[in-house]
Amino acid sequence: MRLFIHMTLPLLAATLLPTALARASGCDCGSIEAMLFNTQMQIVQKVNSNTNAEAQGIRTEITEAAQNIIGTIRVSSQSIVRALVDLKESTVAALKGHAAAREAQKTSDLYGKAGQPNGLCGSTAVGAGLQVGLQAGTRLHQDMRHKQVDYGNTPSAKPLEYLRRLLDEEHPDVKTMPDVLFPLERTLTADQLAQAHETIKTLADPRPLPLPTETQKETPAGEAYTAARLVHQGRIQNATELLNFHVAFHAPTLPDDVTAWAREQWQEAGAAGTPPGIVDGKLSEAALFNLLVQTRLGNPNWFTHIAEETEPGLLRELVLLQAIQLQMTHKNTELLDRLAVVDALDYLTRLEGRTGKDLDTLYGLMVGTQQ
């Protein structure tokens, strides 16, 4: 027991000594518990301060990382979308290219490089299709020419036989003649094309001159008649050629793919129904150019479309308009060339009518004087 007391007293003294010393020195910190509490609070405040700073830094890093991730996703998404669009356009272009190649294979042997798809008119098959249509119009023109020449050179035909043809019920009447030469829809039907052919024969050569026999040709009068008839028929055929050119321009010669493209152009312009110029599912060269003009100058939406179009779109539109202008200039030049021939022949005919008899008289006087 005494030993326990001797051991406890030093420990108690060691425990109470700091408090006694603190009070003896005049310390105002209070008890040991207060000192410990103050120290604990300081430690907690320091830890909280450091924790808040670290948390703010972590939030900033997380925010920046998130923004970078979102930006990367956005850029990647845009890249993916652009890649998908490019892939779609490439696929569509490839499909159109295959279709155009199949179409070109049908015409390249006839038209060479001119029949290859050029894509300048908004569709890869339009260039080749126009070449096919122009070639069909040329063949129609030639066919009409040969039939009209044969009509004027029918052996043993008499004027009365030609007159009966005009009086036949199947012959175009006075109302039909302007309808088939100037079709309101700018595209002739198959029946109107046949009526146009008959109308040209009637208006250009209503009374073809009979052909002389071989025996008649050997006489002096027969030789003079044959020569005069040749000049007469030549003048008629040159004037008839201009009428044939006009009819071929309005004939339904364009192929179906060009007609389908014309429908697409009409619908893209915001119009509904059947495009003007398409008659019985067919389209003429004249109607095509009229449609291309109407979908632009006659379409208020076209001006808005031009104002909002991108640079590649504007370039495509410019190329198309220039192609239309070049084709129309070519067509007008060809028409003026034919009109110049007809005007020249008309002038020569009138010149011969005024001076031919006078020259014949002078020739007779000259020959009579010499004899």
C-alpha positions as CSV (number, residue, x, y, z in Angstrom):
1,M,0.0,0.0,0.0
2,R,2.8,2.3,0.9
3,L,4.5,1.5,-2.4
4,F,1.4,2.4,-4.4
5,I,1.3,5.8,-2.7
6,H,4.9,6.4,-3.5
7,M,4.3,5.6,-7.2
8,T,1.1,7.6,-7.6
9,L,2.2,10.8,-6.1
10,P,4.9,11.5,-8.7
11,L,2.5,10.9,-11.5
12,L,-0.1,13.2,-10.0
13,A,2.5,15.9,-9.6
14,A,3.6,15.5,-13.1
15,T,0.0,15.9,-14.3
16,L,-0.8,19.0,-12.2
17,L,2.5,20.7,-12.7
18,P,1.8,22.2,-16.2
19,T,-1.5,23.7,-15.0
20,A,0.1,25.1,-11.9
21,L,3.0,26.5,-13.9
22,A,0.6,28.0,-16.4
23,R,-1.5,29.7,-13.8
24,A,1.7,30.8,-12.0
25,S,3.0,32.5,-15.2
26,G,-0.4,34.3,-15.8
27,C,-1.5,32.3,-18.9
28,D,-5.0,33.2,-20.0
29,C,-5.5,30.2,-22.3
30,G,-7.7,28.5,-19.7
31,S,-7.7,24.8,-19.1
32,I,-5.8,22.2,-20.9
33,E,-9.2,21.2,-22.5
34,A,-9.5,24.7,-23.9
35,M,-6.0,24.6,-25.4
36,L,-6.7,21.2,-26.9
37,F,-10.0,22.5,-28.3
38,N,-8.4,25.5,-29.9
39,T,-5.7,23.4,-31.4
40,Q,-8.3,21.0,-32.7
41,M,-10.3,23.8,-34.3
42,Q,-7.2,25.3,-36.0
43,I,-6.4,21.9,-37.4
44,V,-10.0,21.4,-38.6
45,Q,-10.0,24.9,-40.2
46,K,-6.7,24.2,-41.9
47,V,-7.9,20.8,-43.2
48,N,-11.2,22.4,-44.4
49,S,-9.3,25.1,-46.2
50,N,-7.0,22.7,-47.9
51,T,-9.9,20.4,-48.7
52,N,-11.9,23.2,-50.3
53,A,-9.0,24.3,-52.4
54,E,-8.4,20.8,-53.5
55,A,-12.1,20.3,-54.2
56,Q,-12.2,23.5,-56.3
57,G,-9.2,22.4,-58.2
58,I,-10.7,19.0,-58.8
59,R,-14.0,20.5,-59.9
60,T,-12.1,22.8,-62.3
61,E,-10.2,19.9,-63.7
62,I,-13.3,17.8,-64.0
63,T,-15.2,20.7,-65.8
64,E,-12.3,21.3,-68.2
65,A,-12.0,17.6,-68.9
66,A,-15.8,17.4,-69.5
67,Q,-15.7,20.3,-71.8
68,N,-12.8,18.8,-73.7
69,I,-14.7,15.5,-73.9
70,I,-17.9,17.2,-75.1
71,G,-16.0,19.3,-77.7
72,T,-14.2,16.2,-78.9
73,I,-17.5,14.4,-79.2
74,R,-19.1,17.3,-81.0
75,V,-16.2,17.6,-83.5
76,S,-16.2,13.8,-83.9
77,S,-20.0,13.9,-84.5
78,Q,-19.7,16.6,-87.1
79,S,-16.9,14.6,-88.8
80,I,-19.0,11.5,-88.7
81,V,-22.0,13.4,-90.1
82,R,-19.9,14.9,-92.9
83,A,-18.4,11.5,-93.6
84,L,-21.9,9.9,-93.9
85,V,-23.1,12.7,-96.2
86,D,-20.0,12.4,-98.4
87,L,-20.5,8.6,-98.5
88,K,-24.2,9.1,-99.4
89,E,-23.3,11.6,-102.2
90,S,-20.6,9.3,-103.4
91,T,-23.0,6.4,-103.5
92,V,-25.7,8.3,-105.3
93,A,-23.1,9.6,-107.8
94,A,-21.8,6.1,-108.3
95,L,-25.3,4.8,-109.0
96,K,-26.0,7.6,-111.4
97,G,-22.7,7.0,-113.0
98,H,-23.5,3.3,-113.6
99,A,-26.9,4.2,-115.0
100,A,-25.3,6.8,-117.3
101,A,-22.7,4.4,-118.4
102,R,-25.3,1.9,-119.4
103,E,-27.1,4.6,-121.3
104,A,-23.9,5.8,-122.9
105,Q,-23.0,2.3,-124.1
106,K,-26.1,2.3,-126.3
107,T,-25.1,5.6,-128.0
108,S,-21.3,5.9,-127.9
109,D,-20.8,3.9,-131.1
110,L,-23.1,6.3,-132.9
111,Y,-22.1,9.6,-131.3
112,G,-18.6,9.0,-130.0
113,K,-17.5,11.4,-127.3
114,A,-20.5,13.7,-127.8
115,G,-22.7,10.9,-126.5
116,Q,-20.8,10.4,-123.3
117,P,-22.5,11.6,-120.1
118,N,-21.1,15.0,-119.2
119,G,-23.3,15.9,-116.2
120,L,-23.4,19.6,-117.1
121,C,-27.2,19.8,-117.2
122,G,-27.9,18.5,-113.7
123,S,-28.2,14.9,-114.6
124,T,-25.4,12.6,-115.8
125,A,-27.7,11.1,-118.5
126,V,-29.1,14.3,-119.9
127,G,-26.1,15.0,-122.2
128,A,-26.3,11.6,-123.8
129,G,-30.1,11.8,-123.9
130,L,-30.1,15.1,-125.8
131,Q,-27.7,13.6,-128.3
132,V,-30.1,10.7,-128.8
133,G,-33.0,13.2,-129.2
134,L,-31.2,15.3,-131.7
135,Q,-30.2,12.3,-133.7
136,A,-33.8,11.1,-133.7
137,G,-34.9,14.5,-134.9
138,T,-32.4,14.4,-137.8
139,R,-33.6,11.0,-138.9
140,L,-37.2,12.2,-138.8
141,H,-36.2,15.3,-140.8
142,Q,-34.5,13.1,-143.4
143,D,-37.4,10.7,-143.6
144,M,-39.8,13.6,-144.2
145,R,-37.5,15.0,-146.9
146,H,-37.3,11.7,-148.8
147,K,-41.1,11.1,-148.6
148,Q,-41.8,14.6,-149.9
149,V,-39.4,14.3,-152.8
150,D,-41.0,11.0,-153.7
151,Y,-44.4,12.6,-153.5
152,G,-43.4,15.3,-156.0
153,N,-41.8,12.8,-158.3
154,T,-44.6,10.2,-158.4
155,P,-44.5,8.6,-161.9
156,S,-47.6,9.1,-164.1
157,A,-49.4,11.2,-161.4
158,K,-51.9,13.7,-162.8
159,P,-53.0,17.0,-161.2
160,L,-56.5,15.6,-160.7
161,E,-55.0,12.8,-158.5
162,Y,-53.3,15.3,-156.3
163,L,-56.5,17.3,-156.1
164,R,-58.4,14.3,-154.8
165,R,-55.9,13.9,-152.1
166,L,-56.6,17.4,-150.9
167,L,-60.3,16.8,-150.8
168,D,-60.1,13.5,-148.9
169,E,-61.7,13.6,-145.4
170,E,-58.4,12.4,-143.8
171,H,-56.6,15.5,-145.0
172,P,-55.9,18.2,-142.4
173,D,-58.5,21.0,-142.5
174,V,-57.7,24.8,-142.2
175,K,-58.0,24.6,-138.4
176,T,-55.6,21.6,-138.0
177,M,-52.9,23.1,-140.2
178,P,-51.8,25.9,-137.8
179,D,-52.3,23.5,-134.9
180,V,-49.8,21.0,-136.2
181,L,-47.3,23.7,-137.4
182,F,-47.5,25.8,-134.2
183,P,-48.6,23.3,-131.4
184,L,-49.8,25.1,-128.3
185,E,-48.1,22.4,-126.1
186,R,-44.9,22.7,-128.2
187,T,-44.8,18.9,-128.6
188,L,-46.6,17.1,-131.4
189,T,-48.5,13.9,-130.9
190,A,-47.9,11.0,-133.3
191,D,-51.1,11.8,-135.2
192,Q,-50.2,15.5,-135.4
193,L,-46.8,14.6,-136.7
194,A,-48.4,12.7,-139.6
195,Q,-50.8,15.6,-140.2
196,A,-47.9,18.1,-140.2
197,H,-46.2,16.0,-142.9
198,E,-49.4,16.2,-145.0
199,T,-49.8,19.9,-144.3
200,I,-46.3,20.6,-145.6
201,K,-46.9,18.7,-148.8
202,T,-50.1,20.6,-149.4
203,L,-48.8,24.1,-148.6
204,A,-45.4,23.7,-150.3
205,D,-46.3,21.7,-153.4
206,P,-50.0,21.5,-153.9
207,R,-49.8,20.7,-157.6
208,P,-46.5,18.8,-158.3
209,L,-45.5,19.0,-162.0
210,P,-45.9,15.6,-163.9
211,L,-42.8,13.7,-164.8
212,P,-42.1,13.5,-168.6
213,T,-41.5,10.1,-170.1
214,E,-38.1,9.1,-171.5
215,T,-39.4,9.6,-175.0
216,Q,-40.6,13.1,-174.1
217,K,-37.3,14.0,-172.6
218,E,-35.5,13.5,-175.9
219,T,-37.5,16.1,-177.7
220,P,-36.4,19.8,-177.6
221,A,-39.6,20.7,-175.7
222,G,-39.1,17.8,-173.4
223,E,-35.6,19.0,-172.6
224,A,-36.8,22.5,-171.8
225,Y,-39.6,21.2,-169.6
226,T,-37.3,18.8,-167.7
227,A,-34.8,21.6,-167.0
228,A,-37.6,24.0,-165.9
229,R,-39.1,21.4,-163.7
230,L,-35.8,20.6,-162.0
231,V,-35.4,24.3,-161.1
232,H,-38.9,24.5,-159.8
233,Q,-38.7,21.3,-157.7
234,G,-35.3,22.4,-156.3
235,R,-36.7,25.7,-155.1
236,I,-39.7,24.0,-153.6
237,Q,-37.6,21.4,-151.7
238,N,-35.4,24.1,-150.2
239,A,-38.4,25.9,-148.8
240,T,-39.9,22.6,-147.7
241,E,-36.7,21.9,-145.9
242,L,-37.3,24.8,-143.6
243,L,-40.8,23.6,-142.8
244,N,-39.3,20.1,-142.0
245,F,-36.8,21.7,-139.7
246,H,-39.6,23.4,-137.8
247,V,-41.6,20.3,-137.5
248,A,-38.6,18.2,-136.3
249,F,-38.0,20.8,-133.6
250,H,-41.5,20.2,-132.2
251,A,-41.5,16.4,-132.7
252,P,-41.5,14.1,-129.7
253,T,-38.0,12.9,-130.2
254,L,-36.4,13.1,-126.8
255,P,-35.9,9.8,-124.9
256,D,-37.7,8.9,-121.7
257,D,-34.8,9.6,-119.4
258,V,-34.7,13.3,-120.5
259,T,-38.5,13.5,-120.0
260,A,-38.1,12.0,-116.5
261,W,-35.4,14.6,-115.7
262,A,-37.7,17.4,-117.0
263,R,-40.4,16.2,-114.5
264,E,-37.8,16.4,-111.7
265,Q,-36.9,19.9,-112.7
266,W,-40.5,20.9,-112.7
267,Q,-41.1,19.4,-109.3
268,E,-38.0,20.9,-107.8
269,A,-39.2,24.3,-109.0
270,G,-42.2,23.9,-106.7
271,A,-44.7,23.2,-109.4
272,A,-47.3,20.4,-109.5
273,G,-49.0,18.4,-112.2
274,T,-47.7,17.5,-115.6
275,P,-44.9,19.8,-116.9
276,P,-45.8,21.9,-119.9
277,G,-44.6,20.3,-123.2
278,I,-44.9,16.7,-122.1
279,V,-47.6,15.2,-124.4
280,D,-48.5,11.6,-124.1
281,G,-45.4,11.1,-122.0
282,K,-43.1,12.5,-124.7
283,L,-41.1,15.7,-125.0
284,S,-39.8,17.7,-127.9
285,E,-36.7,19.8,-128.1
286,A,-38.7,23.0,-128.3
287,A,-40.7,22.0,-125.2
288,L,-37.6,21.2,-123.2
289,F,-36.1,24.6,-123.7
290,N,-39.5,26.2,-122.9
291,L,-39.7,24.2,-119.7
292,L,-36.1,25.2,-118.6
293,V,-37.0,28.8,-119.1
294,Q,-40.3,28.5,-117.2
295,T,-38.7,26.8,-114.2
296,R,-36.5,29.9,-113.8
297,L,-37.7,33.2,-115.2
298,G,-41.3,32.2,-114.7
299,N,-40.8,30.8,-111.2
300,P,-40.6,33.3,-108.3
301,N,-39.0,30.5,-106.1
302,W,-36.0,30.5,-108.4
303,F,-34.8,33.9,-107.3
304,T,-35.0,32.9,-103.6
305,H,-33.2,29.7,-104.5
306,I,-30.4,31.6,-106.2
307,A,-30.0,34.0,-103.2
308,E,-29.6,31.1,-100.8
309,E,-27.6,28.8,-103.0
310,T,-24.0,27.8,-102.3
311,E,-21.1,28.5,-104.6
312,P,-21.0,25.0,-106.2
313,G,-24.8,25.3,-106.7
314,L,-24.5,28.7,-108.3
315,L,-21.7,27.3,-110.6
316,R,-23.9,24.4,-111.7
317,E,-26.8,26.8,-112.4
318,L,-24.5,29.1,-114.4
319,V,-23.2,26.2,-116.5
320,L,-26.8,25.0,-117.2
321,L,-27.9,28.5,-118.2
322,Q,-24.9,28.8,-120.5
323,A,-25.6,25.4,-122.0
324,I,-29.2,26.5,-122.7
325,Q,-28.0,29.8,-124.2
326,L,-25.4,28.0,-126.4
327,Q,-27.9,25.5,-127.7
328,M,-30.5,28.2,-128.4
329,T,-27.9,30.3,-130.2
330,H,-26.9,27.3,-132.2
331,K,-30.5,26.6,-133.1
332,N,-31.2,30.2,-134.1
333,T,-28.0,30.3,-136.2
334,E,-29.1,27.2,-138.0
335,L,-32.6,28.7,-138.6
336,L,-31.1,31.9,-139.9
337,D,-28.9,29.9,-142.2
338,R,-31.9,28.2,-143.7
339,L,-33.9,31.4,-143.9
340,A,-31.0,33.0,-145.8
341,V,-31.1,30.2,-148.4
342,V,-34.9,30.6,-148.8
343,D,-34.6,34.4,-149.0
344,A,-31.9,34.1,-151.6
345,L,-34.0,31.6,-153.7
346,D,-37.0,33.9,-153.4
347,Y,-34.9,36.9,-154.7
348,L,-33.5,34.8,-157.6
349,T,-37.0,33.7,-158.5
350,R,-38.3,37.2,-158.6
351,L,-35.3,38.4,-160.5
352,E,-35.8,35.7,-163.1
353,G,-39.5,36.6,-163.5
354,R,-38.7,40.2,-164.2
355,T,-35.7,39.7,-166.5
356,G,-36.0,36.2,-167.9
357,K,-38.4,37.2,-170.8
358,D,-36.3,40.3,-171.7
359,L,-33.2,38.1,-171.9
360,D,-35.1,35.6,-174.1
361,T,-36.1,38.3,-176.4
362,L,-32.6,39.8,-176.7
363,Y,-31.3,36.3,-177.3
364,G,-33.8,35.7,-180.1
365,L,-32.9,39.0,-181.7
366,M,-29.2,38.2,-181.5
367,V,-29.6,34.8,-183.0
368,G,-31.9,36.1,-185.7
369,T,-29.4,38.8,-186.7
370,Q,-26.6,36.4,-186.9
371,Q,-28.6,34.0,-189.1
